[in-house]
Structure formats: C-alpha cells, structure tokens
C-alpha cells in the first residue's frame, strides 16, 4: 500500500488568485480534500474529479463536526495510503487550530506537511489600500481574534497604533466600548471588510464613534477589521480602479480547459467565475478519421476551425505513429489566432487564416480556386458548419467531413456558478459558441431555472448571438471582432457606457 500523507494547506483570503503555487499543486494531486467553511468554492474545482471531498467547516449557529472528528478523519485517510489535503482559510498557523491536528497525526505516526497561506489579516488591509505600518502613523501592529473578547488584554491592545481584528463581527460594540474604556479616542478610524477578495466583498469605513450604528443589523461574518490612523491612507494608496472592477463575470467554457478568457477579464479588474458547460471527449468512433489519416496525401487542404479540432487531430495522428511530417504538402486553413497558436505547438504554421474570425468566412476569402480541390474537415461529431461545407462545395471542392471529437453537456451544473446566479452576484454571462448557450440553458432548466433579469448576456459573434436570442430571448453585447480579446473589449465598452 502506498504511504499516505496529510498536507495542512493555507487557502489564503478567499480568491483563488491568491493561492500559493505549492498549494495549487497539492490540490491538483489530492485524493481526499477536508476543507473549512470559508474556503472559496472555486478552489474545490482544482482537485481531480475523483477526489473525495469532505466539508468540516464550522459555521456560527450551525452544527459542525467537532475537532476530534476532524482529527480522526485525517488519521483514517492517511493510514489508508491517501494523499490528504486539509484546506484551511488564510494561513494554517494563524488561528487555524493546527496544534490539535498535528498532535493527533504525530501520535498516529502519520506523515504531514504544513503549507503556508496568505492570512486575511495581511491580505485584507493590503487589498483595501491600508498599510499596516507607516513611518509616522504606525510603527507596529497587532493581530488578534475577538471570538472571546473577555479573555483579551484590552489595556495593552488600546496602546498599539494599529489593530487587525479577526472573528470580531458579532462583538463590534464591545470592541469599541473596551477600546474607549482603555483610552482609545473614538475619533480613531476603522475599516471593516467582509468577504475580502471575493465577489461578495463589502467595505465600511468610519470611526469608532459611528461604526456600530453604520453596520447595525448587517451581517459582519466573516470580516476583518483594521483600527488605526493608517486607515486614512486608503484615500491616497488605493490604485485607480480598472474598467471591470466590481463586476463579476460568469464564463461558460469547456470543462478542464484553461481559460485565457479569465486572464483577459481579470487583467481588466473583473472577478471571474468559470462554469463548465461543455465536456470534450473523443468521437464515438475513430474509423473515419483514421481512414482520412491513412490517405492524408490525397488531400489538398486541411481545415481546422477550433483548438479542439487541432488537438484531437494531432493526438490521433500520433496514435498512428505519425507526426506533422505526415501532412507535408497539405495546406492548412485555421479559424482564429488561438487555433493558429495551438497549431504552432506542433511545429506548423497555417497557410491561411480568414480575416474574419468565423469559420463561414473561409470560403468567401479562400486564397485559391477550390474547383477539384480535396478538403479534409475534422470537426465535432454532432455536426455544424453546414454553411461552410455548402459554400466550399458550391465552389467545386470535394469536402470530406470526419468526426474528431464530441462536445457534450455536463451531467450536472457547477454549484459555485449556480449559487452565484441565484444570489444575484453575476453581472455578465459570456458565451463563445452556440453550444455553450445550449448547454447553459439545459443545465439551468434542469436546476429549476434561474431568473437572469439584470444579468448582461455577452456573445462572441453572430451565430452565438442567434442562439442566445432563441433560448435566452436577448443579447446585450456582441463582439465586433469575434475573438476572446474582442469580447473582452466589448464588455469593457458596455460597462463604460452604463
């Protein structure tokens, strides 16, 4: 039996972007994930599909597993030879209850490793533009939990220039009263951040005199409080807002595919939620593609209209013990720069890219007469691109269509995305193909439906927009350049125009 090991991993302040590289690697290798309540739901998508996930989060007012049960689970799965990730909010050694877990693991001779995380005590002030130290206003700071305020030395805390308070939302009035009682001015600035770095982030800035009344009857869990004169520096140190700052954008995409689009939107300040709406799998039969590969040199042109088509075509080529040299003499047409970039990974450059990044533009801009040309078109098994095929044939080409892959709807909707939609936390939903629209609609219908009123529908191009109109009854944004970059630009323009 393989040796098990437990990794006590810090998840950071909430946003998946602030996960450390080491933590990211361990999540991708986890066989068992035992996680806290305050962990960002998107982190759970990083683990393998077969990973066993166990929620042991402690939520105020709700029944949660006792620490002794969490300790037992860690030992049990480790002794079964599993790679166990114990995912904790922030940093494991900052109010992370690690002592009990490590003591239990050592007593059971279980191997373990502690992986640092970025504590919200440090991340929240920084993300708010509040420095914890300043040569004039703050020569030191203290971090403490106000979970049990009666146990704290308020006399000592009141003298410290900058205070960072965790788990104190339910005791805000008492914190203010204790600081005043021990000599702290009620004019002292205070900032409170709830769900910092997440799409639900909310910030209140005031002073000790007014903060209790300002947040009365509001939920202050989970929050980070910063108390001290440095809070005033936020006005000067906050960066200029990016165009999409404060906007949450839901991307519909293929499961398991890395998202260039996410990076483009995040660079503009958006919070991104990725919703898998397609599952890309091999075709039901390789026979037609294998037959075409066996006679590649009979073709004049190879047309590849997507990254999936490129990857599955060359995967099958390798399966036949062939490489790019097998298509020497065959010209290649691709749609879009992204498809061209994927092709270049195999050491090839396309001979033709249509000026409009849609497949149907290939025929109208083809660089040579098509009469008597034999064209190989590996595509999704479900068909599509009928207009392209018809246009090529009208121009005299012999087009051989072969299934290279299938795209299917996932069996169930992503719960993180569904929750965001139900909570009204999504500003924009994006679609880069008609199939993603169809699967999105199918998944939402199966989940009981979600009201999309007030949610902007963004489409990458005319064909996708047509499907949006049919199934979602509207389109609010359509890219003028049919690329992910073009769609990003269109969303920024839409936000600027509001």
C-alpha positions in Angstrom: 0.0 0.0 0.0 1.2 3.5 -0.8 2.2 5.7 2.1 -0.3 8.4 3.0 0.5 11.9 3.9 -1.5 14.9 5.2 -0.9 18.4 3.9 -2.2 21.2 6.1 -2.7 23.9 3.4 -3.5 27.6 3.7 -6.2 28.7 1.2 -5.4 32.4 1.5 -8.1 35.1 1.9 -10.6 33.6 -0.4 -9.9 34.4 -4.0 -8.3 31.6 -5.9 -5.8 34.1 -7.4 -4.1 34.4 -4.0 -3.4 30.7 -3.6 0.3 29.8 -3.5 1.9 27.7 -6.2 2.6 24.9 -3.8 -1.0 24.9 -2.6 -2.2 24.8 -6.1 0.0 21.8 -6.9 -1.2 19.9 -3.9 -4.9 20.5 -4.6 -4.4 19.1 -8.2 -2.9 15.9 -6.7 -5.3 15.5 -3.8 -7.1 12.2 -3.3 -9.0 13.4 -0.2 -9.9 17.0 0.5 -11.0 18.0 4.0 -11.9 21.7 3.9 -13.2 24.6 6.0 -16.4 26.6 5.6 -14.8 29.8 4.5 -12.8 28.3 1.6 -13.6 29.8 -1.9 -15.8 27.4 -3.8 -13.6 27.8 -6.9 -10.7 26.2 -5.0 -12.8 23.0 -4.9 -12.7 22.8 -8.7 -8.9 22.4 -8.7 -9.0 18.9 -7.2 -9.3 15.9 -9.5 -12.9 14.7 -10.3 -12.3 11.5 -8.3 -11.1 13.3 -5.2 -13.2 12.6 -2.1 -14.4 16.0 -0.7 -15.4 16.4 3.0 -16.8 19.7 4.3 -15.9 20.1 8.0 -16.4 23.8 8.2 -17.5 25.5 11.4 -20.4 27.9 10.8 -21.8 30.1 13.5 -25.1 28.8 14.9 -25.0 25.6 12.9 -24.0 22.0 13.7 -20.4 21.3 12.5 -18.0 18.4 13.0 -16.1 18.5 16.4 -12.4 18.9 16.2 -11.9 15.3 17.5 -13.9 14.0 14.4 -11.7 16.1 12.0 -8.6 14.7 13.7 -10.0 11.1 13.2 -10.7 11.7 9.5 -7.1 12.9 8.9 -5.6 9.8 10.5 -8.0 7.4 8.9 -7.4 8.5 5.3 -3.7 8.9 5.8 -3.5 5.3 7.1 -5.4 4.2 4.1 -2.5 5.5 2.0 -4.2 8.6 0.7 -2.8 12.0 -0.2 -4.9 14.2 2.1 -5.2 18.0 1.8 -6.6 19.7 4.9 -7.6 23.0 3.4 -7.8 25.9 5.9 -8.8 29.5 5.4 -5.9 32.0 5.4 -2.7 30.6 6.9 -2.8 27.3 8.9 -0.8 28.7 11.8 -2.9 31.8 12.3 -6.0 30.8 14.3 -6.1 27.6 12.3 -6.4 25.1 15.1 -3.4 23.2 13.8 -2.0 22.1 17.1 -4.7 19.5 17.8 -4.5 18.1 14.3 -0.7 17.9 14.2 -0.5 16.4 17.7 -3.0 13.7 16.6 -1.1 13.0 13.4 2.2 12.6 15.2 0.7 10.3 17.8 -0.6 8.1 14.9 2.8 8.2 13.1 1.2 9.9 10.1 3.5 11.9 7.8 2.4 15.5 7.4 3.5 18.9 5.9 2.3 22.4 6.7 2.0 24.7 3.7 1.7 28.5 4.3 -1.1 30.6 3.1 -1.7 34.3 2.9 -3.7 35.3 6.0 -6.6 37.6 5.6 -5.0 39.7 8.4 -2.4 40.7 6.0 -4.2 40.4 2.7 -7.4 42.4 3.6 -5.6 45.7 4.6 -3.4 45.5 1.5 -6.3 44.9 -0.9 -8.1 47.8 0.7 -5.1 50.1 0.3 -4.3 50.3 4.0 -0.7 49.8 5.1 -0.3 48.1 8.5 2.9 50.0 9.1 3.9 53.6 8.4 7.0 55.5 9.4 4.7 58.2 11.0 1.4 56.7 11.8 2.1 53.1 12.7 5.4 51.6 13.9 3.8 48.3 14.9 0.5 46.4 14.6 -1.2 43.6 16.5 -3.4 40.8 15.1 -5.9 39.2 17.4 -9.2 37.3 17.4 -12.2 38.8 19.2 -14.0 35.5 19.3 -13.7 35.6 23.1 -13.3 39.3 23.9 -13.4 38.8 27.7 -10.1 36.9 27.5 -8.1 39.8 25.9 -5.8 42.4 27.5 -7.6 45.5 26.3 -5.3 47.8 28.2 -2.3 46.6 26.2 -4.2 46.5 22.9 -5.5 50.0 23.2 -2.0 51.4 23.3 -1.0 49.7 20.0 -1.2 52.0 17.0 -2.8 49.6 14.5 -5.1 46.7 15.3 -6.3 43.9 13.0 -9.2 42.1 14.4 -10.4 38.7 13.1 -13.7 36.9 14.0 -15.0 40.0 15.8 -18.1 40.9 13.8 -20.5 39.7 16.5 -18.7 41.7 19.2 -18.1 45.0 17.4 -20.0 47.1 20.0 -17.9 45.5 22.8 -14.7 46.1 20.9 -15.4 49.8 20.6 -16.5 50.0 24.2 -13.4 48.3 25.5 -11.1 50.5 23.4 -12.8 53.6 24.6 -12.7 52.4 28.2 -9.0 51.9 28.0 -8.2 55.3 26.5 -8.6 55.0 22.7 -10.1 58.0 21.0 -13.5 57.5 19.5 -12.2 59.5 16.5 -9.9 56.6 15.6 -10.6 55.5 12.0 -11.8 51.9 11.4 -12.3 49.9 8.2 -14.3 46.6 8.1 -14.1 44.3 5.1 -16.5 41.4 4.7 -15.6 38.5 2.3 -12.5 40.3 1.2 -11.2 39.4 -2.3 -14.5 37.6 -3.2 -17.3 38.8 -5.5 -19.3 39.5 -2.3 -16.7 41.8 -0.8 -18.2 44.8 1.1 -16.3 47.5 2.9 -17.3 50.0 5.6 -15.0 52.9 6.6 -15.9 55.1 9.5 -14.6 55.9 13.1 -15.2 54.3 16.4 -18.0 56.8 17.2 -20.2 55.8 14.2 -19.2 52.3 13.1 -21.7 50.4 15.3 -24.7 52.5 14.1 -23.4 52.3 10.5 -23.3 48.5 10.5 -26.4 47.9 12.7 -28.4 44.8 11.7 -25.9 43.9 9.0 -24.1 40.5 8.8 -20.5 41.0 9.8 -19.3 37.5 9.3 -16.7 36.8 8.1 -14.9 40.2 8.5 -11.5 41.7 9.0 -11.3 45.0 11.0 -8.5 47.5 10.8 -8.3 50.1 13.5 -5.9 53.0 13.5 -4.8 56.2 11.8 -3.4 54.2 8.8 -7.0 53.7 7.6 -6.9 57.3 6.5 -4.1 56.5 4.0 -6.6 54.4 2.0 -7.8 57.5 0.1 -4.2 58.0 -1.3 -2.9 54.5 -1.7 -5.8 52.8 -3.5 -4.9 52.1 -7.1 -7.1 53.6 -9.8 -10.0 51.2 -10.5 -9.7 49.0 -13.5 -12.5 49.2 -16.1 -14.2 46.0 -14.8 -13.5 46.4 -11.1 -16.5 45.4 -9.1 -18.0 43.3 -11.9 -18.5 39.6 -11.6 -18.4 37.8 -14.9 -19.5 34.2 -15.4 -17.6 32.4 -18.2 -19.2 29.4 -19.9 -16.5 27.1 -21.1 -15.4 23.5 -21.7 -14.7 21.5 -18.5 -11.0 21.1 -17.9 -9.8 23.7 -20.3 -7.6 26.5 -19.1 -9.2 29.9 -19.6 -7.3 32.6 -21.5 -10.5 34.5 -21.3 -10.4 34.5 -17.5 -7.0 36.1 -17.6 -8.1 38.8 -20.1 -11.1 39.7 -17.9 -9.1 39.7 -14.6 -6.5 42.0 -16.2 -9.4 44.5 -16.6 -10.3 44.1 -12.9 -13.2 41.6 -13.2 -14.0 38.8 -10.7 -14.4 35.7 -12.8 -16.4 32.6 -12.2 -15.9 29.7 -14.6 -18.9 27.5 -15.3 -18.2 24.3 -17.2 -20.9 23.9 -19.9 -19.1 21.6 -22.3 -17.4 18.3 -21.9 -15.0 17.5 -24.7 -14.5 13.8 -25.4 -13.3 11.5 -28.2 -15.8 10.7 -31.0 -17.9 7.6 -30.8 -15.7 6.0 -33.5 -12.2 6.9 -34.8 -12.8 4.9 -38.0 -13.5 7.9 -40.3 -10.6 10.0 -39.0 -8.2 7.0 -39.1 -9.2 6.4 -42.7 -8.5 10.0 -43.6 -5.2 10.0 -41.9 -4.2 6.9 -43.8 -4.7 8.8 -47.1 -3.6 12.3 -46.0 -1.5 13.0 -49.1 -4.6 12.7 -51.2 -5.9 16.0 -49.7 -5.0 19.5 -50.9 -6.3 21.3 -47.8 -6.9 20.5 -44.1 -9.4 22.9 -42.4 -9.2 23.2 -38.6 -11.8 25.5 -37.1 -11.1 25.1 -33.3 -8.4 24.3 -30.8 -10.2 21.0 -30.0 -10.0 20.0 -33.7 -6.3 20.7 -33.8 -5.5 18.8 -30.6 -7.7 15.7 -31.3 -6.4 15.5 -34.9 -2.8 15.5 -33.9 -3.5 13.2 -31.0 -4.9 10.7 -33.4 -2.0 11.3 -35.8 0.4 10.3 -33.0 -1.7 7.3 -32.3 -1.0 6.2 -35.8 2.8 6.7 -35.2 2.8 9.8 -37.4 3.7 13.4 -36.8 3.5 16.7 -38.6 5.7 15.4 -41.4 2.7 13.2 -42.5 0.9 16.2 -43.8 3.8 17.7 -45.8 2.3 19.1 -49.0 -1.1 19.5 -47.5 -2.1 23.2 -46.9 -3.8 24.1 -43.6 -6.5 26.7 -43.0 -7.5 27.6 -39.5 -10.0 30.0 -37.9 -8.8 32.4 -35.4 -5.4 33.3 -33.9 -5.9 30.9 -30.9 -6.3 28.0 -33.2 -3.2 29.1 -35.1 -1.3 29.2 -31.8 -2.3 25.7 -30.9 -1.2 24.5 -34.4 2.2 26.1 -33.8 2.7 23.8 -30.8 3.0 21.0 -33.3 5.6 22.9 -35.4 3.3 24.1 -38.1 2.0 27.5 -39.3 -1.3 27.8 -41.1 -1.3 28.7 -44.8 -4.5 30.6 -44.5 -6.4 32.4 -41.7 -9.6 34.3 -42.9 -9.7 38.0 -42.0 -13.0 37.4 -40.1 -12.6 35.0 -37.2 -15.6 32.9 -38.1 -15.5 29.6 -40.0 -18.1 30.6 -42.6 -15.6 33.3 -43.8 -13.2 30.7 -45.0 -15.0 30.0 -48.3 -15.5 33.7 -49.2 -11.9 34.6 -48.6 -10.2 31.4 -49.8 -6.7 32.1 -51.3 -7.0 29.9 -54.4 -9.7 28.4 -56.6 -11.4 25.4 -54.9 -12.5 23.6 -58.1 -11.4 20.0 -57.9 -9.6 20.5 -54.6 -10.0 17.8 -52.0 -10.5 19.2 -48.5 -10.4 17.3 -45.2 -12.5 18.8 -42.4 -12.1 17.2 -38.9 -14.9 18.6 -36.8 -17.2 18.0 -33.8 -19.2 14.8 -34.2 -22.6 16.5 -33.8 -22.0 18.4 -37.0 -22.3 22.1 -37.6 -20.7 24.5 -40.0 -23.2 23.3 -42.7 -22.9 26.8 -44.4 -19.1 26.5 -44.7 -19.3 23.0 -46.2 -22.0 24.0 -48.6 -20.1 27.1 -49.7 -16.9 25.0 -50.3 -18.8 22.5 -52.4 -20.5 25.2 -54.4 -17.0 26.5 -55.3 -16.2 23.0 -56.6 -14.3 21.5 -53.6 -14.7 17.8 -52.6 -15.2 18.1 -48.8 -14.6 15.1 -46.5 -16.1 15.6 -43.1 -14.8 13.4 -40.3 -15.6 13.3 -36.5 -12.6 14.3 -34.5 -14.3 14.8 -31.1 -17.6 15.2 -29.3 -18.9 18.1 -27.2 -21.5 17.2 -24.6 -23.3 19.0 -21.8 -22.1 18.1 -18.3 -24.3 15.8 -16.3 -24.9 18.5 -13.6 -24.5 22.2 -13.1 -21.5 23.6 -11.3 -22.7 24.5 -7.8 -20.5 27.6 -7.3 -21.8 29.1 -10.6 -25.4 28.2 -9.7 -25.1 29.8 -6.3 -23.7 33.0 -7.7 -26.5 33.2 -10.2 -29.2 32.5 -7.6 -27.7 35.1 -5.3 -27.7 37.8 -8.0 -23.9 38.1 -7.7 -23.3 37.8 -11.5 -23.2 40.9 -13.7 -22.3 39.4 -17.1 -22.6 35.9 -18.6 -20.4 35.2 -21.6 -20.8 32.7 -24.5 -18.1 31.8 -27.0 -20.2 29.3 -29.0 -23.7 28.3 -29.7 -23.1 25.0 -28.0 -22.3 26.7 -24.7 -25.5 28.7 -24.9 -27.5 25.4 -25.4 -25.8 23.6 -22.6 -26.1 26.6 -20.3 -29.8 26.8 -20.9 -30.2 23.0 -20.5 -28.3 23.0 -17.2 -30.3 25.9 -15.8 -33.5 24.3 -16.8 -32.6 21.1 -15.1 -31.7 23.0 -12.0 -35.2 24.5 -11.8 -34.4 27.7 -13.7 -32.7 31.0 -12.7 -34.0 34.5 -13.2 -31.5 36.2 -15.5 -33.2 39.6 -15.3 -30.5 42.2 -14.8 -27.7 39.9 -16.0 -26.0 41.0 -19.2 -25.8 38.4 -21.9 -22.5 38.7 -23.9 -21.8 36.9 -27.2 -18.7 36.4 -29.2 -20.3 36.7 -32.6 -23.5 36.5 -34.8 -24.0 32.7 -34.7 -23.7 32.6 -31.0 -26.0 35.6 -30.7 -28.6 33.9 -32.8 -28.7 31.0 -30.3 -28.9 33.4 -27.4 -31.9 35.1 -28.9 -33.6 31.7 -29.4 -33.0 30.3 -26.0 -32.3 33.3 -23.7 -34.5 35.7 -25.7 -31.9 38.5 -25.8 -28.3 39.6 -26.4 -26.9 42.6 -24.7 -23.3 42.6 -26.0 -21.9 41.2 -29.3 -18.2 41.4 -30.1 -17.3 43.2 -33.3 -14.1 41.2 -33.5 -15.0 37.5 -33.0 -12.3 36.7 -30.6 -11.9 36.5 -26.8 -9.9 39.7 -26.9 -12.8 41.3 -28.9 -15.4 40.1 -26.5 -13.3 41.5 -23.6 -13.2 44.9 -25.4 -16.9 44.8 -26.0 -17.7 44.1 -22.3 -15.4 47.0 -21.2 -17.2 49.3 -23.6 -20.6 48.2 -22.3 -19.5 48.9 -18.7 -18.1 52.3 -19.7 -21.3 53.2 -21.4 -23.5 52.4 -18.4 
